[in-house]
Amino acid sequence: MGSHDTITAEVTAKVERVRALAGEGEGAAEALAELVRETTELINTVKGAGSVKVKKALQESLLEAVKIPAQTREEPEADADAPVTTAVVRAQTQDVSEIPDYGPLLSLGIQRVKEAAVDSWEKGRGVGEVLLSLRLNTLDKDLDPDLPGRTNPYRTGASNLYNAVVAGLPEEGEDEDADAVRAKVNSIQNDASLALRSLVPEYVRGLDIVPDPKDEEATAKFEAERARFLNAAEMFSAEKYDDKKFSEKVFDYYEALGKPLPRLTRAEKARQVRAEKARRRAELDAAVAAGDITAEEAEASLNPQPEPAEIRKKAAKKARTTLMGLVEDAKTIEDAKAREKRLRELAAILTDVRREIRNNLPKGTDDADDKE
């Protein structure tokens, strides 16, 4: 059997066990949750051609099995002479373990959250791919593609994209699907921004992958992409750079001009940080074992706490950046009345902030803003 067939057979056997446990009620909740977790991990090992379809089918069969209602418990035979009553004994739930079917519901919820997260991430990456094309087609002052996404034309173009989505929707409350889109725009925008941190280095590295010369269409596209970076090629055109990868020329060129690009994807960066932290932890553990430092000192060194003043400084900078971003976004609104309304809303926020600051300043303190 192929690898898919082998895994499918194993999952099918586990699903039947899940179905049986789901029918046993609360007593089997813990075992059911563990079996669902094991089966999900096994499903996720499906790789290769056709894996998406296979995984989806297996996941559906697992979820269907988990939903099997618990069998009714056998109750003792009723006393014929006992008074008839319809009262049901109920009590307040005191602990999460008392929630009926908590184990299966927890497993099902975990799976659904993961599916929603993966779907959201994939959709955000799709938007990020559009934004990457927008960056590539936008030239900065050096006539280079705006890969860092810093130019006003690019930012305006990206902002217009999201504004156009919202502007094209029916009024809030008129359509549930439209309301869902409106509620998700900010989240998708964040997912797209995160995706770009990986898409940019992936794209630049792709400039090293030379297609088969026999594939004329691919070769023409490849040469066109490299032609975008003539400045980088010119900077490193000397013979001593002949062995330098084209991607490294691009990375180094952008860094030399003060507009550095991410060289690692988000996953690679995270692995690098973990490796560095593990290395540092090993060094500190050795120092503690040698008696050079205490365990408390090692922990403080590994996880230093920023000074309060530094925290406040970063928060103020972030607030200013956010506010200026909102102003820039408002300036791109095409409808004059809507633009004025948004700017006045931002002005009102500033007025409230200034009032709060003024009320907490020592009496007699000059407020330079009021004298402008």
C-alpha positions as CSV (number, residue, x, y, z in Angstrom):
1,M,0.0,0.0,0.0
2,G,1.0,3.6,-0.5
3,S,1.8,5.9,2.4
4,H,-1.7,7.5,2.1
5,D,-3.4,4.0,2.2
6,T,-1.3,3.0,5.2
7,I,-2.2,6.1,7.2
8,T,-5.8,6.0,6.1
9,A,-6.1,2.4,7.4
10,E,-4.6,3.4,10.8
11,V,-6.8,6.4,11.1
12,T,-9.9,4.4,10.2
13,A,-9.1,2.0,13.0
14,K,-8.7,4.8,15.5
15,V,-11.9,6.5,14.3
16,E,-13.8,3.3,15.1
17,R,-12.3,3.4,18.6
18,V,-13.3,7.1,18.9
19,R,-16.8,6.2,17.9
20,A,-17.0,3.6,20.5
21,L,-15.6,5.8,23.3
22,A,-17.9,8.7,22.3
23,G,-20.9,6.4,23.0
24,E,-19.7,5.6,26.5
25,G,-20.4,9.0,27.9
26,E,-18.6,11.0,30.5
27,G,-16.6,8.1,32.0
28,A,-14.6,7.8,28.8
29,A,-14.1,11.6,28.2
30,E,-10.4,11.7,29.1
31,A,-9.5,8.6,27.1
32,L,-11.6,10.0,24.2
33,A,-9.8,13.3,24.3
34,E,-6.4,11.6,24.2
35,L,-7.4,9.3,21.3
36,V,-8.8,12.3,19.3
37,R,-5.4,14.1,19.8
38,E,-3.5,11.0,18.7
39,T,-5.7,10.6,15.6
40,T,-5.4,14.2,14.6
41,E,-1.6,14.1,14.9
42,L,-1.6,11.0,12.7
43,I,-3.8,12.7,10.1
44,N,-1.4,15.6,10.0
45,T,1.4,13.3,8.9
46,V,-0.3,12.9,5.5
47,K,2.1,14.5,2.9
48,G,2.6,14.6,-0.8
49,A,0.3,14.8,-3.8
50,G,-3.4,14.7,-3.0
51,S,-2.7,15.1,0.8
52,V,-5.1,18.0,1.2
53,K,-8.1,16.0,0.0
54,V,-7.1,12.9,2.0
55,K,-6.6,14.9,5.2
56,K,-9.9,16.7,4.8
57,A,-11.8,13.4,4.4
58,L,-10.1,11.8,7.4
59,Q,-10.7,14.9,9.6
60,E,-14.4,14.9,8.6
61,S,-14.7,11.2,9.5
62,L,-13.0,11.9,12.9
63,L,-15.3,14.9,13.7
64,E,-18.3,12.8,12.7
65,A,-17.3,10.1,15.1
66,V,-16.7,12.5,18.0
67,K,-20.2,13.9,17.6
68,I,-21.9,10.5,18.3
69,P,-24.1,11.2,21.3
70,A,-23.4,9.4,24.5
71,Q,-25.5,6.4,25.2
72,T,-28.3,6.7,27.7
73,R,-27.3,5.3,31.1
74,E,-29.2,2.3,32.3
75,E,-31.4,3.4,35.2
76,P,-32.7,1.0,37.9
77,E,-36.2,-0.3,37.3
78,A,-38.8,2.1,38.7
79,D,-40.9,1.1,41.7
80,A,-44.5,0.8,40.5
81,D,-45.8,2.2,43.9
82,A,-43.4,5.2,43.9
83,P,-45.0,8.6,43.3
84,V,-44.6,9.8,39.7
85,T,-42.4,12.9,39.4
86,T,-40.9,14.8,36.6
87,A,-38.4,16.7,38.7
88,V,-34.8,16.7,37.5
89,V,-32.0,16.9,40.0
90,R,-29.7,19.8,38.9
91,A,-26.8,21.6,40.5
92,Q,-24.5,24.4,39.7
93,T,-21.4,23.4,37.8
94,Q,-18.5,24.0,40.2
95,D,-15.5,22.8,38.0
96,V,-14.7,22.4,34.4
97,S,-14.4,18.7,34.8
98,E,-18.2,18.6,35.6
99,I,-19.2,19.9,32.2
100,P,-20.8,17.0,30.3
101,D,-18.8,15.8,27.2
102,Y,-16.1,18.4,28.1
103,G,-13.3,16.2,26.7
104,P,-14.8,15.6,23.3
105,L,-15.9,19.2,23.0
106,L,-12.4,20.4,24.0
107,S,-10.8,18.2,21.3
108,L,-13.3,19.3,18.7
109,G,-12.8,23.0,19.7
110,I,-9.0,22.7,19.5
111,Q,-9.3,21.2,16.0
112,R,-11.7,23.9,14.8
113,V,-9.5,26.7,16.2
114,K,-6.5,25.3,14.3
115,E,-8.5,25.0,11.1
116,A,-9.7,28.5,11.4
117,A,-6.2,29.8,12.1
118,V,-4.7,28.0,9.2
119,D,-7.5,29.1,6.9
120,S,-7.1,32.7,8.1
121,W,-3.3,32.6,7.6
122,E,-3.6,31.2,4.1
123,K,-6.0,33.9,3.1
124,G,-3.8,36.6,4.7
125,R,-0.8,35.2,2.7
126,G,-2.9,35.5,-0.4
127,V,-3.5,39.2,0.3
128,G,0.2,39.5,1.1
129,E,1.1,38.2,-2.4
130,V,-1.0,41.0,-3.9
131,L,0.8,43.6,-1.7
132,L,4.2,42.1,-2.7
133,S,3.3,42.7,-6.4
134,L,2.3,46.2,-5.5
135,R,5.6,46.8,-3.8
136,L,7.5,45.4,-6.8
137,N,5.7,47.7,-9.2
138,T,6.3,50.8,-7.0
139,L,9.7,52.5,-7.5
140,D,11.3,54.5,-4.7
141,K,13.6,57.5,-5.0
142,D,16.5,55.3,-6.0
143,L,14.3,53.7,-8.8
144,D,14.4,50.4,-6.9
145,P,11.3,48.3,-6.2
146,D,9.8,49.4,-2.9
147,L,10.3,46.0,-1.3
148,P,10.4,47.4,2.3
149,G,7.0,49.1,1.7
150,R,8.0,52.5,2.8
151,T,6.9,54.9,0.0
152,N,3.7,56.9,0.3
153,P,2.4,55.7,-3.1
154,Y,2.6,52.1,-1.9
155,R,1.1,52.8,1.5
156,T,-1.7,54.7,-0.2
157,G,-2.3,51.9,-2.6
158,A,-2.4,49.3,0.2
159,S,-4.7,51.5,2.3
160,N,-7.0,52.0,-0.7
161,L,-7.3,48.3,-1.1
162,Y,-8.7,47.8,2.4
163,N,-10.8,51.0,2.2
164,A,-12.3,49.8,-1.1
165,V,-13.4,46.6,0.6
166,V,-15.3,48.3,3.3
167,A,-16.7,51.1,1.0
168,G,-18.2,48.4,-1.2
169,L,-20.2,46.7,1.6
170,P,-23.8,47.3,2.4
171,E,-24.6,49.3,5.5
172,E,-23.9,47.5,8.8
173,G,-26.7,45.2,9.8
174,E,-28.1,44.7,6.3
175,D,-26.1,41.6,5.4
176,E,-24.5,39.1,7.7
177,D,-21.7,38.1,5.3
178,A,-20.9,41.8,4.7
179,D,-20.7,42.4,8.5
180,A,-18.4,39.4,8.8
181,V,-16.1,40.9,6.1
182,R,-16.2,44.3,7.8
183,A,-15.3,42.7,11.2
184,K,-12.4,40.7,9.7
185,V,-10.7,43.4,7.6
186,N,-8.3,44.5,10.4
187,S,-7.4,40.9,11.2
188,I,-6.7,40.1,7.6
189,Q,-4.6,43.3,7.2
190,N,-2.5,42.1,10.1
191,D,-2.2,38.6,8.7
192,A,-1.1,40.0,5.4
193,S,1.6,42.2,7.0
194,L,2.9,39.2,8.9
195,A,2.9,37.1,5.7
196,L,5.0,39.8,3.9
197,R,7.8,39.2,6.4
198,S,8.2,35.8,4.8
199,L,7.1,36.6,1.3
200,V,9.8,39.2,0.8
201,P,12.9,37.0,1.6
202,E,11.2,34.1,-0.3
203,Y,10.9,36.3,-3.4
204,V,14.4,37.6,-3.2
205,R,15.8,34.0,-2.8
206,G,13.8,33.0,-5.8
207,L,16.0,35.2,-7.9
208,D,18.7,32.6,-7.5
209,I,16.6,29.8,-9.0
210,V,17.5,29.6,-12.7
211,P,14.7,27.9,-14.7
212,D,15.3,25.3,-17.4
213,P,16.6,27.1,-20.5
214,K,14.3,25.1,-22.6
215,D,11.3,26.7,-20.8
216,E,11.3,30.0,-22.7
217,E,8.3,31.4,-20.9
218,A,9.8,30.8,-17.4
219,T,13.2,32.1,-18.6
220,A,11.7,35.3,-19.9
221,K,9.8,35.8,-16.6
222,F,13.0,35.1,-14.6
223,E,15.0,37.6,-16.5
224,A,12.3,40.2,-16.1
225,E,12.3,39.8,-12.4
226,R,16.1,40.1,-12.1
227,A,16.0,43.2,-14.4
228,R,14.0,45.0,-11.6
229,F,17.3,45.1,-9.6
230,L,19.7,46.5,-12.1
231,N,21.1,48.9,-9.4
232,A,22.0,46.0,-7.1
233,A,23.6,44.1,-10.0
234,E,25.6,47.2,-10.9
235,M,26.8,47.8,-7.4
236,F,28.2,44.2,-7.3
237,S,29.3,43.9,-10.9
238,A,33.0,43.7,-10.2
239,E,34.8,40.5,-10.9
240,K,35.4,39.9,-7.2
241,Y,31.6,39.5,-6.8
242,D,31.2,36.8,-9.5
243,D,30.6,34.1,-6.9
244,K,28.1,36.2,-4.9
245,K,24.5,35.0,-5.2
246,F,22.1,37.4,-7.0
247,S,19.9,37.3,-3.9
248,E,22.8,38.3,-1.6
249,K,23.5,41.2,-4.0
250,V,19.9,42.4,-3.6
251,F,19.9,42.0,0.2
252,D,23.3,43.7,0.6
253,Y,22.4,46.5,-1.8
254,Y,19.2,47.4,0.0
255,E,21.0,47.3,3.3
256,A,23.8,49.5,2.0
257,L,21.2,52.1,1.0
258,G,19.6,52.1,4.4
259,K,16.4,50.2,3.5
260,P,17.2,46.7,4.7
261,L,15.0,43.7,3.9
262,P,14.3,40.7,6.1
263,R,16.7,37.9,5.2
264,L,14.8,35.2,7.1
265,T,11.2,34.1,7.0
266,R,9.2,34.4,10.3
267,A,9.6,30.7,10.9
268,E,13.4,30.8,10.3
269,K,13.7,33.9,12.6
270,A,11.8,32.1,15.4
271,R,14.0,29.1,15.1
272,Q,17.1,31.3,15.2
273,V,15.8,33.0,18.4
274,R,15.0,29.7,20.0
275,A,18.5,28.3,19.2
276,E,20.2,31.4,20.6
277,K,18.1,31.3,23.7
278,A,18.9,27.6,24.2
279,R,22.6,28.3,23.7
280,R,22.5,31.2,26.2
281,R,20.5,29.0,28.7
282,A,23.2,26.3,28.5
283,E,25.9,28.9,29.2
284,L,24.0,30.2,32.2
285,D,23.2,26.8,33.6
286,A,26.9,25.9,33.4
287,A,27.7,29.2,35.3
288,V,25.1,28.4,38.0
289,A,26.5,24.8,38.3
290,A,30.0,26.3,38.7
291,G,28.8,28.6,41.4
292,D,29.7,31.7,39.4
293,I,26.2,33.1,39.5
294,T,22.9,32.3,41.3
295,A,19.8,30.8,39.6
296,E,18.0,34.1,40.1
297,E,20.8,36.0,38.4
298,A,20.8,33.6,35.5
299,E,17.0,34.0,35.0
300,A,17.3,37.8,35.1
301,S,20.1,37.6,32.5
302,L,18.1,35.4,30.2
303,N,14.8,37.4,30.5
304,P,15.9,41.0,31.3
305,Q,13.1,43.3,32.2
306,P,13.1,46.7,30.4
307,E,13.3,49.8,32.5
308,P,9.9,51.6,33.1
309,A,11.2,54.7,31.3
310,E,12.1,52.6,28.2
311,I,8.6,51.0,28.3
312,R,6.9,54.4,28.4
313,K,9.1,55.7,25.7
314,K,8.3,52.8,23.3
315,A,4.6,53.1,24.2
316,A,4.6,56.8,23.3
317,K,6.4,56.2,20.1
318,K,3.9,53.4,19.2
319,A,1.0,55.7,20.0
320,R,2.4,58.5,17.8
321,T,3.0,56.1,14.9
322,T,-0.5,54.6,15.2
323,L,-2.1,58.1,15.3
324,M,-0.1,59.4,12.4
325,G,-1.0,56.2,10.5
326,L,-4.7,56.9,11.2
327,V,-4.3,60.4,9.9
328,E,-2.6,59.2,6.7
329,D,-5.3,56.6,6.2
330,A,-8.0,59.3,6.6
331,K,-6.3,61.5,4.0
332,T,-6.7,58.8,1.4
333,I,-10.5,58.7,1.8
334,E,-11.9,59.9,-1.6
335,D,-15.3,61.1,-0.4
336,A,-14.7,64.6,0.9
337,K,-17.4,64.5,3.6
338,A,-16.3,61.1,4.8
339,R,-12.7,62.3,4.9
340,E,-13.7,65.4,6.9
341,K,-15.7,63.3,9.3
342,R,-12.8,60.9,10.0
343,L,-10.4,63.7,10.5
344,R,-12.7,65.4,13.0
345,E,-13.1,62.1,14.8
346,L,-9.3,61.9,15.2
347,A,-9.2,65.6,16.3
348,A,-11.8,64.8,19.0
349,I,-9.6,62.0,20.3
350,L,-6.7,64.4,20.5
351,T,-8.8,67.0,22.3
352,D,-9.8,64.4,24.9
353,V,-6.2,63.3,25.4
354,R,-5.0,66.9,25.8
355,R,-7.8,67.6,28.3
356,E,-6.9,64.6,30.4
357,I,-3.2,65.6,30.4
358,R,-4.0,69.2,31.3
359,N,-6.2,68.1,34.2
360,N,-3.2,66.1,35.6
361,L,-0.5,68.7,35.2
362,P,0.6,70.6,38.4
363,K,-1.3,73.9,38.8
364,G,0.6,76.8,37.2
365,T,2.3,74.5,34.6
366,D,2.5,76.2,31.2
367,D,0.6,74.3,28.5
368,A,2.5,75.2,25.4
369,D,-0.2,73.7,23.2
370,D,-2.8,76.1,24.5
371,K,-0.6,79.1,23.6
372,E,-0.1,78.1,20.0
